[in-house]
């Protein structure tokens, strides 16, 4: 996952590539476009001018509630970003979802992770009456 942060004066924009891919060839173009938007439109809300932009600062805003149907896709994003490279509990997954700006009930996350383990998308291990979920890649590297 790549992050691009552009700061100009008091304005700052951070782009997190969890939802799209930015390679070395396009990163410079993205940064230059953002810099132009920031300096050419003083007083203009740059975030509103970007298509499909989400504004989230976990320390200042409430996470968006994730529907039961969307929890698996959000958990797949965590997996893609190496979150499950270490064994994780349901509580840890719920907390990480919150860091990404998403709110889900522990029960719904537990059900989704159990289904993902049944479908072999993640692996499940039980230790001391606690379930841990991790990626197949984590198993290969340990």
C-alpha positions in Angstrom: 0.0 0.0 0.0 1.4 3.4 -1.0 0.6 6.7 0.6 1.1 10.0 -1.1 1.1 13.1 1.0 1.2 16.6 -0.5 1.5 19.7 1.7 1.4 23.2 0.5 1.1 26.0 3.0 -1.6 25.0 5.5 -3.2 22.6 3.1 -2.4 18.9 3.2 -3.8 16.0 1.2 -2.9 12.3 1.7 -3.9 9.7 -0.8 -4.0 6.1 0.4 -3.8 3.6 -2.4 -5.8 0.9 -0.7 -8.6 1.4 -3.2 -6.4 1.9 -6.3 -2.9 1.3 -7.7 -0.3 4.0 -8.0 3.0 2.9 -9.6 6.2 4.8 -9.9 5.3 6.2 -13.3 2.0 7.7 -12.2 2.9 8.8 -8.7 4.6 12.0 -10.0 1.6 12.9 -12.1 -0.7 12.4 -9.2 1.4 14.6 -6.9 1.8 17.4 -9.5 -2.0 17.4 -10.2 -2.7 17.7 -6.5 -0.2 20.5 -6.1 -1.8 22.4 -9.0 -5.2 22.0 -7.5 -4.0 23.2 -4.1 -2.3 26.4 -5.3 -4.6 27.4 -8.1 -7.8 27.4 -6.1 -7.2 29.2 -2.8 -10.1 28.8 -0.4 -11.4 26.0 -2.6 -12.0 22.6 -1.0 -9.7 20.4 -3.0 -11.2 17.2 -1.6 -14.6 18.1 -3.0 -13.1 18.5 -6.5 -11.6 15.0 -6.5 -13.8 12.3 -7.9 -14.8 9.5 -5.4 -12.7 11.1 -2.6 -13.3 10.2 1.0 -12.4 12.5 3.9 -11.4 10.6 7.0 -9.4 11.6 10.0 -9.9 8.8 12.6 -9.1 11.1 15.5 -11.7 13.6 14.5 -14.5 11.7 12.8 -16.7 8.7 13.4 -16.1 5.6 11.2 -18.7 4.8 8.6 -20.9 1.8 9.4 -20.1 -1.2 7.2 -23.1 -3.3 6.1 -22.9 -7.1 6.7 -22.7 -7.6 2.9 -19.6 -5.3 2.7 -17.6 -6.7 5.7 -15.8 -9.4 3.6 -14.6 -6.9 1.1 -13.2 -4.7 3.8 -11.5 -7.6 5.5 -10.0 -8.6 2.1 -8.5 -5.0 1.9 -7.0 -5.6 5.3 -5.6 -8.9 4.1 -4.2 -7.4 0.9 -2.5 -4.8 3.1 -0.7 -7.5 5.2 -2.9 -7.1 8.3 -3.4 -10.9 8.6 0.4 -11.6 8.1 0.3 -12.1 11.9 -2.4 -14.1 13.7 -5.3 -11.7 14.5 -8.3 -11.9 16.8 -11.8 -10.6 15.8 -11.3 -7.6 18.2 -8.0 -6.7 16.4 -9.8 -6.9 13.1 -12.6 -4.6 14.4 -10.0 -2.1 15.6 -8.2 -2.1 12.3 -11.4 -1.6 10.4 -12.0 1.4 12.6 -8.5 2.7 11.7 -9.5 2.6 8.1 -12.7 4.5 8.8 -15.1 1.6 9.0 -17.3 0.5 11.8 -18.6 -3.1 12.1 -19.9 -5.2 15.0 -17.6 -7.8 16.4 -20.3 -10.5 15.8 -20.6 -9.6 12.1 -16.8 -9.6 11.7 -16.5 -12.9 13.5 -19.1 -14.5 11.2 -17.4 -13.0 8.1 -14.0 -14.3 9.2 -15.4 -17.7 10.0 -16.9 -17.9 6.5 -13.6 -16.7 5.0 -11.8 -19.5 6.9 -14.3 -22.1 5.7 -13.7 -20.9 2.1 -9.9 -21.0 2.7 -9.5 -17.3 2.1 -7.8 -17.0 5.6 -6.6 -19.7 8.0 -8.0 -20.1 11.5 -6.3 -21.4 14.6 -7.6 -21.7 18.1 -5.4 -21.2 21.1 -6.6 -21.0 24.7 -10.3 -20.7 23.6 -9.4 -17.8 21.3 -9.7 -17.8 17.6 -6.9 -16.3 15.5 -7.1 -15.6 11.8 -4.1 -15.3 9.4 -3.2 -15.3 5.8 -1.8 -18.4 4.0 1.3 -16.3 3.1 2.0 -15.9 6.9 2.0 -19.6 7.3 4.6 -20.0 4.5 6.9 -17.4 6.0 6.9 -18.7 9.5 
